[in-house]
Each structure stands twice: as structure tokens, then as C-alpha cells.
């Protein structure tokens, strides 16, 4: 990520950040490093030097996948523990959620009180536009109250809409790679089990079903996976451990 120019105007800084998002290459990033880049760019672009984070909700479970500072991690984790808060509301409901002043907040009083204790006075969470499997939000934590004016809200929403494309694409790419890995593991397991069954069928004149039941029985008795029992059979010719 390029270093910010202190002489840049806010408009030029935002334009440079959006251009950098457009240049992101999957070959140079993991999902984690890509989202960290997005988070750091957001902290650079959004006025007031906020601390930012990205929440992803997968199968109903939220997690912080990147942050620009410890405060964001702490306040994200507090919301996950309480089961509510602006970042979860934005991610789940698909609309922005805001705390204008943590000292006077009524909707999430317990969370707001903790945020105020840590020196955070205002919070803005905007959802990542829904795309395929990604549900989440960009969270902006500021040390000043009323830090989120209309321009900041628009900029945060625009940034989230730009960021969701590379984040979603990388998420889908890594998910596909993981599925292929699981499929290959399954195919490898089936192959070695079939080999072990063949050895048992030849040696003891068993049917295919009887051979598999023999592997399954040893698996239960030794508390090991059928694949491990089969692999031992193929490698050593022994059904049970010596």
C-alpha cells in the first residue's frame, strides 16, 4: 500500500485510495492481507483519523477480519459478546448504524458505556453491499462525538461499495480453493480405502461390504479414522496396529 501524502487534499486522498482498490491483485494477497489493506485505506480516507475494522458474518457468527488499531478490535469483540451493537446491526440488516455520542446513547447503553470508557465517542458502521457469500460491515470508531457528518457517511458508504468487490471475489476464490482441497482429500481417502478393501478381499475372500466392515470395526476399536486404518493396511499389510 502506498504511503499517504500529507499535502494531499481529502478529495485527492480519496481518489488515490479508490484507485488503489482497483489495482489490487489476488496474486499479491491472501484474504486476510487484502482486507487489512482495505481497512488501512479506509482509516486513511475517512476524516478525523478514525480507527476502522471490517466485520464478516459467516453462518451467523461474526468475526473481525482486519482492523487498523486495537480499539476497533476491543469494541468489535464487545459487540460480539453482547450479541448487539452498530457493527452487527449494519452487517445483519444491511443498513448503516450509528452512535452519535457514546455518552448519551440509548439503543446500546451497555456497549456505549464501555466504548466511552475506552475513549471512543462516536461510531459509524456501514454494511458491505451484499455480494454472493459476503455479509459484513465497515466499522469506523472516532474519539470525537458527532464525528460522522453527512460527507463522512457518504464517503464511508462509497468506500464500502468499492471494497466489497475485491473482498467478495477473494472470499469466493479462497472458498473455491478450500472446496477443491477437501474434494481432493476425499478422493485420496476413497482411493486408499478401496486399495485396503481389495487387499482384504483377496487375502480373506471377503465381499467388498465385508472388507469395509472389517476396516470400520478396527477404526472403532482403535479410535482412528477409517482412512488411517486403510493406509496402514496398504503400507504394512497389517489391519491392526502391532
N, C-alpha and C positions, 0 to 999 in steps of 0.2 A: 504494500500500500504506500502511495506517495505521501510525503510529509506535507502538512498544511503550510501554506504561505501566510505569515502573519499580516501581510499587506493586502491580502485578497479581500474584496468586498463580500458580504454574505451571499449575494446572488452568484458571484463568480465561484465561491466555495461550493455552493450547492450544485452548480453546473458541473464542476470538476468531479464532485462525488458521484453524480449520476452517470457521467462518462466512465468513471472507474468501474461502476457496477456493470456497465455494458461491456467492459473489456475483460471481465472475469473469465478465466479459463479453468475448466474442470480438471485439466491435466496438472494444474498447479495447486489444486486444493483438495482437501478432504471436506466432508460436510461440516465438520467442526471448524476448520480454519476458514471456510467460506463464510459461515455465519458470524465468526469473530470479525472478519473483515467488514461485513455488513454492519455489525454493531459499532465498531470503531468509527466507521464513516458517519453513522447516524449521530454519534456523540460530537463529531466534528462539525456537522452541518447544522444541527438544531441549535438555536440561540441559547445563551445562558450557561454554556459549559455543563450540560446535564450529564448524569451517569445513565447509561442505557443498557438494556438487555433484550434478549429475544426468548420468548416462551413458546414452546411447541407442546401441543396436547396430542398424545397418541394413545388410542384405546382408553380415553377418559383420564389418563394420567399425565399431569403437566410436569415439565422439567425445563430448566433454564439451559439452553444450549450454548449461550455465549453472553458475556457481559463486558462492559468497559470499566467496571470497578466493583469493589467488594460490597458497597452499599446496595447496589442493584441485586446482587446475589442474596444478601441478607433479607431484603424486603420481598423478593420473589419467594424465597423459602418460607417466609412468614405467611404469605397468602396461601401457599400450597398446604401448609399445616392447618390453617384456619378453614380452608376449603372455599374461600371467597376473597374478593378484592378486585381492584380495577383490571389487573392483568388477566385474571381468569375470566372476568366478565367480558372483556374485549375479545379474548380468544374463543370463548364459547358462544357468545351471542352475535359476534360479527359486527359490532359497532363500537365506536370509541367510548372509553370510560375515563373519568377524570376526578381527581381530588384537587379542588382549587386551593384549599388551605387545610393541612392536616390537623391544625389546632381547633377547627370548627366543624370538621367532617361528621355527618350524622349517619350516612349509609353504612360505612365500615368503621365504626368507632374504635374497636379493639386494634385493628390493623393501623388505623390512622394515628392512634396514640403512640404505638411502637415506632412508626415512621418518624413522628415528631421528636421522639426521644433520641433518634439517630441523626437528627438534624435535617431531615427531609421535609420540606414544607408543601410541595405540590407534586402531583403525579399525573401523567397522561399516558394512557395505553391505547394504541390503535391496532386493530386486527390486521393480520396478514390476509389479503384478499384470498378467499378460498380457491385453491387450485389443486386438483387431484387429492392427494393424501395429506396435504399440509393444512393444519389448523393451528393458529398461533397468534402471537401479537408482539409488537414492538413497544417496549416499556421505557418511558422517559421519566427519570427522577431528578427533581430540581431542589436546590437548597433555599429557593425563594418562593414565597406564596404568590399565587396568581401569575406564575411564570408562563403559563400556556395561553398566549393571546391567539387571536384568530389566525394570524400568519403562521404561528408555530404549529397550530393544529393542522392547517392545510399542508405545511411542509412535511410534518410527520406522516400524515396520511399518504402524501405523494411518495415519500421515501419508501414507505411500507409496500405500496403498489409496485414500485420498481424492484424492490428487494425480493418480493415473493417469487419472481420468475427464476432467477438463478438458484434460490434456496429450494424451490419446489423441484426444479429439474435435477439438482444434485441429490435431493432426497429420493426421488424416483430412481435415479441411476444407482445409488448405493443399495436401495431396496432390491432392485433387479439383480445386482451382483450378488447380494446375500442369498436371494432365492436360487440363483444358479448354483451357488456353493452348496446350499442344502440339497439341491437336486443331485449334484454330483456325489455328495456324501451318501445319499440314499442309494444311488446306483452302485456305488462301490460296495456298500453294505450288502446289497442284494446279490452282487456277483460272488462275494466271498462266502455268503451263506449257501448259495447254490453249489459252490465248489465243495463245501463241507458236506452238504447233503449227498452229493454224488459219491464222495469217499465212503460215507456210511452205508449208502445203498449198495455199493459194490462189495464192501467188506462184510456186511452183515445180512445181505439180501433183504433189505428193507424197502418199503414203498417210500415215495417222496414224502408223504404225510408222516409216516413213522420216523423218518430221518429227521424231519423238522421237530417233531415232538421230543426226540432224544436231545436235540440241541436246546430246546426250550426248557426241558427238565433240568439239565445241567446249569442253565442260566439261572433258574430259580434257586437251585440248591447252593450255588456259589455266589449268588447276588452279583452277577456280572451280566453285561449285555449279551444278547444272542450273537451279535456281530463279533464280540471278543472271543466267545466260545468257538465260533466258526473259524475265526482267524487262527486260533491256537490249533484247531484240528488240521487246517490246511498247512500251517507252518511246521508242526511237530508230529502230526499223525495221532496225537493224543486228544481224546474227548474231554477228559477231566484233568485238572492240574495235578502234577506229580508231587 
